[in-house]
Amino acid sequence: MNKDGMSSSVQSFKIFVNAHPRLRQAIRMHPEKLQLYYQKWLRFGEDHSYWDLYKKGQEAELETHDEKRDWLNKCIQIFQELDLEKMQKQVGSMRQFAKLAQTFLNDQNNTSTKWQNVNAKQNLFHIFKDSGKNND
């Protein structure tokens, strides 16, 4: 036992756990498995394939972090290369096109409504037309 009251194996296991954040996270999520992890560490040692999941997790986390950083750098570079004046012109052109299309569709709707009204009036006068028969 050392001055902290822990055996050297417990202290070594504590260092091992702190060196592997994924293992530390697993223990925090399931503290009841701490004894199980400790026994496996005693039985198999630090280099056993059982711990690869936790070791690979560290490398994967680092790779994921690097990928996120690369993606963020690419986004920043794209935004820096954007020409805002050109973008504003494009947006303005798109707005003009949308207004033109809306005006065209409204005109089409109004024209078809007018023709419907004209046809309805003609049909109304058709009712009162003489059918050509003499009712004398």
Secondary structure, DSSP 4 states (H G I P E B T S, - for coil): --TTS--HHHHHHHHHHHH-HHHHHHHHH-GGGHHHHHHHHHHH-TTSGGGHHHHHHHHHHHHHHHHHHHHHHHHHHHHHH--HHHHHHHHHHHHHHHHHHHHHHHHHHHHHHHHHHHHHHHHHHHHHS--S----
